[in-house]
Amino acid sequence: MEGPIVRHVERRARRLRDMIDSLDVDEIALTRLERGEAYVQARNNCLRCASVGECLHWLQSANEKNAAPAFCPNRSLFNKCRRHLV
C-alpha cells in the first residue's frame, strides 16, 4: 500500500530527475562531487523545496534551459555540473 509520504518522495525524485535532464547535468560529476554528499544534499533540498509550483511551471515551459532557475535550492550545484561546463 502506497501512502502519501511515499507518493511525495516519488514526485520529488521525479522532479529532481526532470531538472537534471532539462539542464543537461552530468550525473556522474554530480554523484562524485564531494564523495556523493552533494547529490545527497541536492536530493534533500528537493524533498524540502517550497517552490513546487514554480518548479513545475519552469519544467513545463518551452523556454530554453540555460541555467537552473533562481528559486531552485540546487541552482549552483546544477550549474556547476552541467555537461557544457565539465
Secondary structure per residue as TSV (DSSP state, phi and psi in degrees):
chain	resnum	aa	ss	phi	psi
A	1	M	-	360.0	131.3
A	2	E	-	-98.8	120.9
A	3	G	-	-95.8	177.3
A	4	P	H	-64.8	-31.6
A	5	I	H	-68.7	-42.1
A	6	V	H	-62.2	-44.2
A	7	R	H	-62.9	-40.9
A	8	H	H	-60.1	-48.4
A	9	V	H	-63.5	-41.7
A	10	E	H	-64.7	-41.4
A	11	R	H	-63.3	-44.2
A	12	R	H	-67.3	-38.4
A	13	A	H	-63.7	-40.5
A	14	R	H	-64.6	-40.6
A	15	R	H	-65.8	-40.4
A	16	L	H	-60.2	-45.5
A	17	R	H	-60.9	-44.6
A	18	D	H	-62.1	-39.9
A	19	M	H	-66.2	-44.4
A	20	I	H	-59.3	-45.6
A	21	D	H	-66.3	-44.6
A	22	S	H	-62.4	-34.4
A	23	L	T	-92.7	-1.5
A	24	D	T	55.6	49.7
A	25	V	B	-77.5	135.7
A	26	D	-	-77.0	104.9
A	27	E	H	-64.5	-32.9
A	28	I	H	-65.8	-45.1
A	29	A	H	-61.7	-42.0
A	30	L	H	-63.0	-45.5
A	31	T	H	-73.9	-23.2
A	32	R	H	-86.1	-22.2
A	33	L	G	-59.9	128.7
A	34	E	G	54.7	36.4
A	35	R	G	56.7	38.2
A	36	G	G	91.5	-14.4
A	37	E	H	-66.6	-32.3
A	38	A	H	-65.2	-39.4
A	39	Y	H	-67.2	-41.7
A	40	V	H	-60.0	-43.1
A	41	Q	H	-64.8	-41.2
A	42	A	H	-61.1	-44.6
A	43	R	H	-61.7	-44.7
A	44	N	H	-66.4	-39.8
A	45	N	H	-58.8	-43.0
A	46	C	H	-66.4	-40.1
A	47	L	H	-62.1	-34.1
A	48	R	H	-98.9	0.0
A	49	C	-	-62.6	136.3
A	50	A	S	-96.2	1.2
A	51	S	-	-102.3	40.9
A	52	V	H	-58.5	-49.7
A	53	G	H	-61.8	-44.5
A	54	E	H	-62.7	-40.4
A	55	C	H	-63.3	-49.1
A	56	L	H	-59.5	-44.4
A	57	H	H	-62.1	-45.0
A	58	W	H	-62.1	-45.3
A	59	L	H	-63.7	-35.2
A	60	Q	H	-85.2	-11.1
A	61	S	S	-72.0	155.2
A	62	A	-	-87.0	1.4
A	63	N	S	-63.8	150.0
A	64	E	-	-67.2	138.6
A	65	K	-	-98.2	75.7
A	66	N	S	-78.4	-24.0
A	67	A	S	-160.3	157.7
A	68	A	-	-62.6	145.7
A	69	P	-	-67.8	154.6
A	70	A	T	-60.3	-30.8
A	71	F	T	-76.3	-12.9
A	72	C	-	-76.5	125.0
A	73	P	T	-68.9	-11.8
A	74	N	T	-103.8	13.1
A	75	R	H	-50.7	-55.6
A	76	S	H	-65.6	-38.3
A	77	L	H	-64.2	-49.1
A	78	F	H	-62.6	-43.7
A	79	N	H	-64.2	-33.7
A	80	K	H	-68.2	-30.4
A	81	C	T	-104.8	11.2
A	82	R	B	-65.0	142.8
A	83	R	G	-57.1	-40.7
A	84	H	G	-68.3	-11.5
A	85	L	G	-101.3	-16.0
A	86	V	-	-85.3	360.0
